[in-house]
Amino acid sequence: MEFADNARASFRRYYFVIAIVVLMLDQTTKSLVARRLALHDTVTVIPGFFSISHVLNPGAAFSLFADSASRYTAPGLILFSVLVLSIVTTMLWRSGHSFTAGGLALALIMGGALGNLSDRIRIGSVVDFLMFNFGSYHWPDFNLADSAIVIGSLLLISDLFFNQQPAQTRQQS
């Protein structure tokens, strides 16, 4: 029993290390952008396709609610982030018996959510800096935390739909 508990704890540790690495990379890149680019400045990397910008997003993903005049938007987004983090932490804690794609997905989501939550608490907005254009279409600016959340979400969906284990085996593990 003690060995099983130690093994479970070690896998949990990997998941939380991954989340912390995502958080640190996210905060480091945002800090570099904020120090080197004035707000709303842009540096072209690949003309007509990719630039590094410095913008603040007071809303959610893809700038949802960014234009909201409600004083409850920021606290609501913070509360939602805390709720998601609580659920993800609980799921990671319970599934720490092995290293899985689902666990990796949750660790990426946790790290990204922590990165954006940190920005919201500290400055009231999220720092975005990756800017892509596809012809005349401008994709909303985003950051590494957003990327980790999207990659984690896609990995989680893929794991849920394409995991070949029978349902009964999955429930026992």
N, CA, C and O of each residue as an XYZ file, in Angstrom:
692
protein
N       0.822     -1.201      0.000
C       0.000      0.000      0.000
C       0.868      1.269      0.000
O       0.576      2.241     -0.696
N       1.944      1.230      0.801
C       2.803      2.408      0.880
C       3.478      2.696     -0.460
O       3.586      3.853     -0.864
N       3.934      1.644     -1.151
C       4.544      1.824     -2.467
C       3.556      2.438     -3.445
O       3.909      3.338     -4.208
N       2.309      1.950     -3.425
C       1.278      2.484     -4.326
C       1.032      3.959     -4.034
O       0.874      4.752     -4.963
N       0.996      4.340     -2.763
C       0.795      5.745     -2.399
C       1.964      6.601     -2.875
O       1.762      7.717     -3.353
N       3.204      6.077     -2.743
C       4.377      6.823     -3.204
C       4.370      6.977     -4.718
O       4.686      8.048     -5.235
N       4.007      5.901     -5.438
C       3.940      5.985     -6.899
C       2.897      6.990     -7.330
O       3.140      7.791     -8.233
N       1.731      6.959     -6.689
C       0.669      7.899     -7.024
C       1.134      9.336     -6.773
O       0.907     10.224     -7.595
N       1.779      9.550     -5.643
C       2.259     10.894     -5.321
C       3.289     11.355     -6.345
O       3.319     12.536     -6.693
N       4.143     10.443     -6.840
C       5.162     10.854     -7.791
C       4.541     11.282     -9.116
O       5.011     12.240     -9.730
N       3.502     10.598     -9.566
C       2.835     11.022    -10.796
C       2.116     12.340    -10.591
O       2.117     13.195    -11.477
N       1.512     12.508     -9.449
C       0.891     13.805     -9.142
C       1.939     14.905     -9.242
O       1.680     15.976     -9.790
N       3.105     14.634     -8.716
C       4.192     15.609     -8.736
C       4.521     16.027    -10.172
O       4.718     17.212    -10.441
N       4.582     15.067    -11.090
C       4.870     15.383    -12.493
C       3.817     16.326    -13.072
O       4.146     17.293    -13.759
N       2.560     16.036    -12.788
C       1.487     16.886    -13.305
C       1.616     18.309    -12.768
O       1.474     19.273    -13.521
N       1.883     18.443    -11.483
C       1.974     19.774    -10.902
C       3.246     20.494    -11.363
O       3.250     21.718    -11.494
N       4.316     19.746    -11.607
C       5.534     20.357    -12.164
C       5.243     20.896    -13.568
O       5.664     22.001    -13.908
N       4.532     20.127    -14.373
C       4.170     20.579    -15.721
C       3.349     21.867    -15.643
O       3.601     22.813    -16.390
N       2.381     21.901    -14.750
C       1.547     23.102    -14.592
C       2.396     24.296    -14.175
O       2.195     25.402    -14.677
N       3.333     24.089    -13.273
C       4.191     25.186    -12.808
C       5.119     25.654    -13.927
O       5.361     26.853    -14.061
N       5.641     24.726    -14.732
C       6.498     25.115    -15.864
C       5.703     25.950    -16.867
O       6.206     26.956    -17.367
N       4.479     25.548    -17.163
C       3.624     26.324    -18.070
C       3.396     27.721    -17.486
O       3.515     28.720    -18.196
N       3.070     27.790    -16.203
C       2.858     29.078    -15.536
C       4.110     29.953    -15.631
O       4.012     31.137    -15.955
N       5.276     29.387    -15.353
C       6.515     30.172    -15.382
C       6.858     30.647    -16.791
O       7.257     31.798    -16.975
N       6.707     29.772    -17.789
C       6.964     30.182    -19.177
C       6.003     31.291    -19.606
O       6.399     32.260    -20.254
N       4.745     31.129    -19.235
C       3.740     32.132    -19.578
C       4.077     33.483    -18.954
O       4.086     34.503    -19.643
N       4.352     33.491    -17.665
C       4.623     34.748    -16.974
C       5.932     35.377    -17.448
O       6.038     36.600    -17.528
N       6.919     34.554    -17.759
C       8.199     35.070    -18.261
C       8.016     35.740    -19.623
O       8.524     36.839    -19.850
N       7.292     35.079    -20.528
C       7.100     35.669    -21.863
C       6.272     36.950    -21.784
O       6.564     37.923    -22.480
N       5.249     36.952    -20.946
C       4.428     38.166    -20.785
C       5.262     39.309    -20.212
O       5.123     40.457    -20.635
N       6.120     38.995    -19.256
C       6.975     40.016    -18.655
C       7.958     40.583    -19.678
O       8.183     41.793    -19.720
N       8.538     39.719    -20.494
C       9.454     40.183    -21.548
C       8.748     41.119    -22.519
O       9.275     42.173    -22.875
N       7.561     40.729    -22.942
C       6.803     41.566    -23.880
C       6.466     42.901    -23.230
O       6.637     43.950    -23.852
N       5.994     42.878    -22.001
C       5.598     44.115    -21.317
C       6.799     45.041    -21.101
O       6.649     46.262    -21.146
N       7.978     44.479    -20.867
C       9.170     45.302    -20.648
C       9.744     45.858    -21.952
O      10.307     46.952    -21.965
N       9.603     45.114    -23.037
C      10.276     45.499    -24.286
C       9.385     46.195    -25.307
O       9.884     46.851    -26.222
N       8.062     46.055    -25.154
C       7.135     46.691    -26.093
C       6.161     47.571    -25.327
O       5.576     47.150    -24.328
N       5.997     48.780    -25.800
C       4.977     49.646    -25.206
C       3.599     49.060    -25.517
O       3.426     48.348    -26.506
N       2.646     49.362    -24.680
C       1.280     48.880    -24.883
C       0.794     49.285    -26.277
O       0.923     50.446    -26.666
N       0.247     48.351    -27.012
C      -0.286     48.490    -28.369
C       0.788     48.563    -29.458
O       0.464     48.773    -30.627
N       2.058     48.392    -29.089
C       3.111     48.311    -30.111
C       3.151     46.900    -30.692
O       2.700     45.939    -30.070
N       3.703     46.804    -31.897
C       3.784     45.530    -32.600
C       5.132     45.422    -33.299
O       5.639     46.405    -33.838
N       5.709     44.227    -33.288
C       6.928     43.935    -34.021
C       6.595     42.829    -35.018
O       6.165     41.745    -34.625
N       6.789     43.099    -36.295
C       6.503     42.116    -37.338
C       7.603     41.064    -37.368
O       8.790     41.389    -37.421
N       7.197     39.811    -37.333
C       8.140     38.695    -37.406
C       8.091     38.084    -38.804
O       9.133     37.911    -39.437
N       6.905     37.759    -39.289
C       6.697     37.265    -40.645
C       5.650     38.188    -41.278
O       4.469     38.098    -40.943
N       6.068     39.064    -42.181
C       5.144     40.060    -42.746
C       3.844     39.430    -43.269
O       3.857     38.438    -43.998
N       2.736     40.038    -42.873
C       1.428     39.601    -43.317
C       0.913     38.342    -42.638
O      -0.183     37.877    -42.951
N       1.703     37.773    -41.696
C       1.270     36.531    -41.067
C       1.415     36.534    -39.539
O       0.443     36.273    -38.830
N       2.624     36.829    -39.021
C       2.862     36.718    -37.585
C       3.600     37.930    -37.042
O       4.600     38.374    -37.606
N       3.087     38.458    -35.933
C       3.724     39.574    -35.239
C       3.665     39.332    -33.741
O       2.867     38.536    -33.247
N       4.534     40.042    -33.034
C       4.473     40.054    -31.571
C       3.932     41.420    -31.200
O       4.447     42.452    -31.629
N       2.894     41.403    -30.402
C       2.227     42.644    -30.018
C       2.196     42.743    -28.500
O       2.608     41.817    -27.801
N       1.717     43.848    -28.004
C       1.511     44.003    -26.562
C       0.126     44.611    -26.364
O      -0.075     45.815    -26.521
N      -0.815     43.749    -26.017
C      -2.183     44.209    -25.771
C      -2.673     43.635    -24.451
O      -2.160     42.629    -23.961
N      -3.668     44.292    -23.892
C      -4.302     43.813    -22.663
C      -5.727     43.399    -22.987
O      -6.467     44.139    -23.635
N      -6.104     42.220    -22.535
C      -7.438     41.694    -22.776
C      -8.187     41.630    -21.445
O      -7.903     40.767    -20.614
N      -9.142     42.541    -21.239
C      -9.908     42.505    -19.995
C     -10.996     41.434    -20.014
O     -11.635     41.175    -18.994
N     -11.206     40.814    -21.172
C     -12.258     39.810    -21.305
C     -11.734     38.403    -21.174
O     -10.668     38.160    -20.607
N     -12.508     37.485    -21.710
C     -12.154     36.066    -21.673
C     -11.484     35.688    -22.995
O     -11.019     36.554    -23.736
N     -11.441     34.409    -23.275
C     -10.827     33.924    -24.514
C     -11.443     34.605    -25.729
O     -12.646     34.862    -25.777
N     -10.594     34.889    -26.704
C     -11.018     35.548    -27.946
C     -11.684     36.894    -27.682
O     -12.525     37.345    -28.460
N     -11.302     37.527    -26.581
C     -11.799     38.850    -26.184
C     -13.298     38.879    -25.884
O     -13.918     39.941    -25.927
N     -13.878     37.722    -25.583
C     -15.286     37.707    -25.158
C     -15.433     38.564    -23.904
O     -14.602     38.482    -22.999
N     -16.442     39.356    -23.843
C     -16.760     40.246    -22.717
C     -15.766     41.398    -22.552
O     -15.850     42.136    -21.571
N     -14.829     41.567    -23.485
C     -13.823     42.627    -23.358
C     -14.456     44.011    -23.361
O     -13.934     44.931    -22.731
N     -15.576     44.171    -24.061
C     -16.232     45.478    -24.140
C     -17.343     45.638    -23.108
O     -18.090     46.615    -23.144
N     -17.451     44.693    -22.202
C     -18.512     44.741    -21.202
C     -18.286     45.901    -20.233
O     -17.177     46.103    -19.738
N     -19.331     46.646    -19.975
C     -19.248     47.756    -19.041
C     -19.588     47.314    -17.615
O     -19.507     48.114    -16.683
N     -19.962     46.064    -17.446
C     -20.346     45.565    -16.135
C     -19.161     45.510    -15.184
O     -18.064     45.092    -15.554
N     -19.405     45.937    -13.963
C     -18.337     45.871    -12.965
C     -18.138     44.452    -12.450
O     -17.217     44.189    -11.677
N     -19.001     43.543    -12.880
C     -18.928     42.152    -12.435
C     -18.142     41.262    -13.403
O     -17.929     40.086    -13.110
N     -17.711     41.793    -14.538
C     -17.009     40.980    -15.530
C     -15.704     40.430    -14.968
O     -15.486     39.218    -14.990
N     -14.836     41.300    -14.468
C     -13.536     40.840    -13.956
C     -13.703     39.893    -12.769
O     -13.097     38.821    -12.767
N     -14.502     40.247    -11.757
C     -14.682     39.295    -10.650
C     -15.318     37.979    -11.110
O     -14.999     36.917    -10.576
N     -16.206     38.046    -12.089
C     -16.834     36.836    -12.608
C     -15.824     35.935    -13.308
O     -15.859     34.715    -13.152
N     -14.921     36.545    -14.085
C     -13.884     35.765    -14.767
C     -12.899     35.169    -13.767
O     -12.435     34.044    -13.949
N     -12.580     35.910    -12.720
C     -11.701     35.389    -11.670
C     -12.376     34.222    -10.953
O     -11.751     33.187    -10.724
N     -13.650     34.390    -10.598
C     -14.392     33.322     -9.928
C     -14.480     32.081    -10.813
O     -14.296     30.961    -10.336
N     -14.760     32.279    -12.103
C     -14.831     31.152    -13.041
C     -13.495     30.432    -13.104
O     -13.457     29.202    -13.098
N     -12.385     31.187    -13.164
C     -11.048     30.584    -13.215
C     -10.758     29.766    -11.956
O     -10.209     28.667    -12.035
N     -11.123     30.303    -10.812
C     -10.908     29.586     -9.549
C     -11.734     28.306     -9.525
O     -11.260     27.269     -9.060
N     -12.956     28.372    -10.018
C     -13.809     27.182    -10.080
C     -13.187     26.116    -10.998
O     -13.106     24.945    -10.628
N     -12.754     26.527    -12.185
C     -12.126     25.592    -13.121
C     -10.869     24.990    -12.501
O     -10.644     23.784    -12.602
N     -10.052     25.822    -11.863
C      -8.831     25.322    -11.232
C      -9.139     24.333    -10.115
O      -8.410     23.358     -9.934
N     -10.211     24.572     -9.365
C     -10.603     23.639     -8.299
C     -10.987     22.289     -8.886
O     -10.594     21.244     -8.366
N     -11.748     22.312     -9.962
C     -12.174     21.067    -10.608
C     -10.970     20.331    -11.197
O     -10.831     19.122    -11.011
N     -10.105     21.050    -11.903
C      -8.938     20.437    -12.528
C      -7.999     19.865    -11.458
O      -7.478     18.762    -11.622
N      -7.785     20.597    -10.382
C      -6.921     20.115     -9.299
C      -7.480     18.841     -8.689
O      -6.735     17.893     -8.439
N      -8.780     18.808     -8.449
C      -9.419     17.610     -7.902
C      -9.271     16.430     -8.853
O      -8.959     15.318     -8.427
N      -9.494     16.672    -10.140
C      -9.361     15.595    -11.127
C      -7.921     15.084    -11.191
O      -7.701     13.876    -11.275
N      -6.948     15.980    -11.153
C      -5.550     15.562    -11.175
C      -5.186     14.786     -9.921
O      -4.476     13.783     -9.988
N      -5.664     15.241     -8.799
C      -5.365     14.576     -7.536
C      -5.915     13.149     -7.542
O      -5.257     12.221     -7.072
N      -7.105     12.987     -8.068
C      -7.735     11.661     -8.089
C      -7.147     10.731     -9.139
O      -7.188      9.511     -8.976
N      -6.602     11.284    -10.209
C      -6.109     10.435    -11.306
C      -4.592     10.350    -11.333
O      -4.008     10.065    -12.379
N      -3.952     10.591    -10.208
C      -2.497     10.611    -10.158
C      -1.835      9.259    -10.102
O      -0.643      9.187     -9.805
N      -2.558      8.165    -10.377
C      -1.980      6.823    -10.271
C      -1.111      6.441    -11.458
O      -0.331      5.493    -11.363
N      -1.224      7.148    -12.563
C      -0.382      6.876    -13.719
C      -0.274      8.140    -14.556
O      -1.073      9.066    -14.420
N       0.727      8.159    -15.421
C       0.904      9.306    -16.304
C       0.107      9.041    -17.571
O       0.415      8.118    -18.325
N      -0.920      9.855    -17.801
C      -1.818      9.641    -18.933
C      -1.943     10.902    -19.767
O      -1.569     11.993    -19.337
N      -2.478     10.730    -20.972
C      -2.741     11.892    -21.835
C      -3.757     12.809    -21.166
O      -3.635     14.032    -21.246
N      -4.752     12.232    -20.512
C      -5.755     13.038    -19.814
C      -5.144     13.843    -18.680
O      -5.492     15.007    -18.482
N      -4.239     13.229    -17.939
C      -3.562     13.946    -16.855
C      -2.675     15.054    -17.391
O      -2.639     16.149    -16.830
N      -1.954     14.778    -18.483
C      -1.131     15.809    -19.111
C      -2.007     16.962    -19.582
O      -1.655     18.128    -19.407
N      -3.140     16.634    -20.177
C      -4.082     17.661    -20.648
C      -4.529     18.544    -19.492
O      -4.547     19.769    -19.616
N      -4.890     17.930    -18.370
C      -5.333     18.699    -17.202
C      -4.202     19.561    -16.644
O      -4.444     20.680    -16.192
N      -2.970     19.050    -16.673
C      -1.828     19.832    -16.193
C      -1.597     21.063    -17.074
O      -1.299     22.144    -16.567
N      -1.735     20.896    -18.394
C      -1.594     22.038    -19.308
C      -2.691     23.070    -19.065
O      -2.428     24.272    -19.043
N      -3.916     22.596    -18.885
C      -5.040     23.497    -18.614
C      -4.810     24.234    -17.298
O      -5.048     25.439    -17.206
N      -4.347     23.510    -16.280
C      -4.088     24.137    -14.985
C      -3.024     25.220    -15.095
O      -3.209     26.323    -14.581
N      -1.917     24.919    -15.758
C      -0.849     25.907    -15.903
C      -1.307     27.145    -16.649
O      -0.984     28.266    -16.257
N      -2.062     26.946    -17.729
C      -2.579     28.086    -18.490
C      -3.576     28.905    -17.696
O      -3.536     30.135    -17.716
N      -4.463     28.229    -17.004
C      -5.465     28.945    -16.200
C      -4.788     29.738    -15.085
O      -5.197     30.860    -14.787
N      -3.760     29.163    -14.471
C      -3.019     29.889    -13.426
C      -2.322     31.123    -13.994
O      -2.291     32.170    -13.348
N      -1.762     31.003    -15.204
C      -1.085     32.140    -15.831
C      -2.031     33.293    -16.090
O      -1.720     34.439    -15.766
N      -3.188     33.000    -16.675
C      -4.148     34.071    -16.965
C      -4.804     34.607    -15.693
O      -5.085     35.802    -15.595
N      -5.047     33.729    -14.723
C      -5.614     34.179    -13.448
C      -4.645     35.126    -12.740
O      -5.059     36.131    -12.162
N      -3.364     34.799    -12.789
C      -2.351     35.663    -12.182
C      -2.407     37.069    -12.766
O      -2.354     38.054    -12.030
N      -2.514     37.161    -14.089
C      -2.626     38.476    -14.743
C      -3.875     39.218    -14.282
O      -3.817     40.399    -13.941
N      -4.998     38.518    -14.274
C      -6.272     39.169    -13.895
C      -6.215     39.735    -12.482
O      -6.705     40.833    -12.218
N      -5.610     38.971    -11.580
C      -5.525     39.421    -10.190
C      -4.554     40.588    -10.063
O      -4.842     41.560     -9.365
N      -3.397     40.502    -10.735
C      -2.368     41.538    -10.606
C      -2.701     42.824    -11.347
O      -2.534     43.912    -10.797
N      -3.180     42.713    -12.616
C      -3.352     43.923    -13.423
C      -4.762     44.116    -13.960
O      -5.032     45.102    -14.645
N      -5.664     43.189    -13.660
C      -7.056     43.346    -14.074
C      -7.342     42.945    -15.510
O      -8.492     43.002    -15.946
N      -6.319     42.540    -16.254
C      -6.441     42.113    -17.639
C      -5.396     41.042    -17.898
O      -4.500     40.822    -17.083
N      -5.520     40.379    -19.041
C      -4.546     39.374    -19.439
C      -3.658     39.952    -20.534
O      -4.153     40.552    -21.489
N      -2.344     39.771    -20.396
C      -1.395     40.231    -21.412
C      -1.415     39.233    -22.568
O      -1.160     38.045    -22.374
N      -1.718     39.718    -23.764
C      -1.682     38.912    -24.984
C      -0.606     39.480    -25.890
O      -0.373     40.689    -25.900
N       0.056     38.610    -26.656
C       1.158     39.110    -27.482
C       1.387     38.342    -28.781
O       2.174     38.791    -29.614
N       0.744     37.226    -28.979
C       0.922     36.483    -30.226
C      -0.178     36.901    -31.201
O      -1.363     36.714    -30.927
N       0.222     37.465    -32.333
C      -0.744     37.999    -33.292
C      -0.565     37.314    -34.647
O       0.519     37.331    -35.231
N      -1.644     36.716    -35.127
C      -1.619     36.048    -36.433
C      -2.654     36.674    -37.357
O      -3.760     37.012    -36.937
N      -2.276     36.820    -38.612
C      -3.185     37.291    -39.653
C      -3.208     36.242    -40.757
O      -2.174     35.694    -41.138
N      -4.395     35.978    -41.257
C      -4.583     35.054    -42.366
C      -5.282     35.833    -43.460
O      -6.507     35.944    -43.480
N      -4.487     36.372    -44.370
C      -5.050     37.261    -45.381
C      -5.569     38.516    -44.685
O      -4.824     39.188    -43.972
N      -6.842     38.828    -44.893
C      -7.424     40.009    -44.250
C      -8.017     39.683    -42.878
O      -8.508     40.574    -42.186
N      -7.971     38.412    -42.487
C      -8.539     38.012    -41.192
C      -7.481     38.100    -40.093
O      -6.384     37.562    -40.237
N      -7.813     38.776    -39.004
C      -6.938     38.896    -37.843
C      -7.464     37.971    -36.746
O      -8.563     38.180    -36.232
N      -6.689     36.957    -36.388
C      -7.038     36.082    -35.273
C      -6.821     36.869    -33.982
O      -5.827     37.587    -33.877
N      -7.708     36.763    -33.002
C      -7.509     37.511    -31.751
C      -6.152     37.178    -31.108
O      -5.749     36.017    -31.050
N      -5.468     38.208    -30.633
C      -4.168     38.012    -29.993
C      -4.332     37.066    -28.804
O      -5.374     37.035    -28.150
N      -3.276     36.298    -28.545
C      -3.323     35.344    -27.441
C      -1.937     35.207    -26.836
O      -1.019     35.928    -27.227
N      -1.770     34.289    -25.882
C      -0.506     34.117    -25.172
C      -0.216     32.637    -24.947
O      -0.978     31.781    -25.397
N       0.874     32.333    -24.258
C       1.235     30.930    -24.021
C       0.230     30.217    -23.123
O      -0.032     29.029    -23.308
N      -0.332     30.930    -22.158
C      -1.344     30.316    -21.286
C      -2.548     29.870    -22.111
O      -3.065     28.769    -21.925
N      -2.990     30.738    -23.024
C      -4.114     30.379    -23.902
C      -3.760     29.150    -24.734
O      -4.585     28.252    -24.908
N      -2.525     29.115    -25.251
C      -2.083     27.980    -26.058
C      -2.113     26.692    -25.245
O      -2.574     25.661    -25.735
N      -1.625     26.743    -24.006
C      -1.621     25.559    -23.145
C      -3.046     25.087    -22.861
O      -3.314     23.886    -22.843
N      -3.958     26.035    -22.640
C      -5.358     25.679    -22.372
C      -5.982     25.011    -23.605
O      -6.670     23.998    -23.480
N      -5.744     25.573    -24.782
C      -6.313     25.003    -26.010
C      -5.709     23.628    -26.300
O      -6.435     22.683    -26.607
N      -4.389     23.518    -26.203
C      -3.735     22.225    -26.451
C      -4.217     21.194    -25.432
O      -4.519     20.057    -25.794
N      -4.290     21.589    -24.161
C      -4.783     20.688    -23.127
C      -6.218     20.265    -23.374
O      -6.561     19.098    -23.186
N      -7.054     21.193    -23.791
C      -8.457     20.873    -24.075
C      -8.586     19.913    -25.245
O      -9.366     18.963    -25.186
N      -7.821     20.154    -26.314
C      -7.852     19.248    -27.470
C      -7.328     17.859    -27.104
O      -7.872     16.847    -27.546
N      -6.281     17.820    -26.305
C      -5.731     16.545    -25.856
C      -6.732     15.805    -24.971
O      -6.873     14.586    -25.073
N      -7.418     16.536    -24.111
C      -8.426     15.925    -23.235
C      -9.592     15.369    -24.051
O     -10.043     14.252    -23.801
N     -10.076     16.130    -25.010
C     -11.170     15.666    -25.879
C     -10.726     14.443    -26.668
O     -11.467     13.468    -26.791
N      -9.506     14.504    -27.202
C      -8.978     13.368    -27.955
C      -8.882     12.131    -27.072
O      -9.243     11.031    -27.489
N      -8.395     12.316    -25.855
C      -8.269     11.191    -24.931
C      -9.640     10.614    -24.580
O      -9.794      9.397    -24.481
N     -10.618     11.468    -24.396
C     -11.963     10.999    -24.044
C     -12.619     10.228    -25.189
O     -13.285      9.217    -24.964
N     -12.427     10.711    -26.412
C     -13.098     10.094    -27.552
C     -12.329      8.925    -28.167
O     -12.932      8.005    -28.719
N     -10.996      8.959    -28.071
C     -10.213      7.960    -28.784
C      -9.467      6.989    -27.891
O      -8.737      6.131    -28.389
N      -9.634      7.106    -26.588
C      -9.008      6.161    -25.670
C      -9.626      4.792    -25.919
O     -10.846      4.640    -25.858
N      -8.800      3.807    -26.198
C      -9.292      2.491    -26.600
C      -9.617      1.566    -25.438
O     -10.076      0.447    -25.665
N      -9.393      2.001    -24.190
C      -9.726      1.154    -23.054
C     -11.232      0.996    -22.932
O     -11.968      1.966    -23.109
N     -11.702     -0.208    -22.634
C     -13.133     -0.377    -22.365
C     -13.529      0.442    -21.145
O     -12.708      0.661    -20.254
N     -14.762      0.890    -21.094
C     -15.250      1.749    -20.018
C     -15.028      1.126    -18.643
O     -14.653      1.829    -17.705
N     -15.252     -0.178    -18.509
C     -15.123     -0.816    -17.216
C     -13.658     -0.780    -16.747
O     -13.399     -0.567    -15.563
N     -12.710     -0.985    -17.653
C     -11.287     -0.930    -17.294
C     -10.909      0.465    -16.854
O     -10.165      0.622    -15.886
N     -11.402      1.486    -17.540
C     -11.111      2.866    -17.189
C     -11.635      3.191    -15.802
O     -10.966      3.903    -15.053
N     -12.806      2.696    -15.436
C     -13.393      2.995    -14.131
C     -12.588      2.348    -13.013
O     -12.505      2.909    -11.920
N     -11.990      1.173    -13.258
C     -11.237      0.485    -12.228
C      -9.879      1.124    -12.008
O      -9.339      1.030    -10.905
N      -9.306      1.768    -13.012
C      -7.954      2.327    -12.869
C      -7.951      3.637    -12.146
O      -6.890      4.230    -11.949
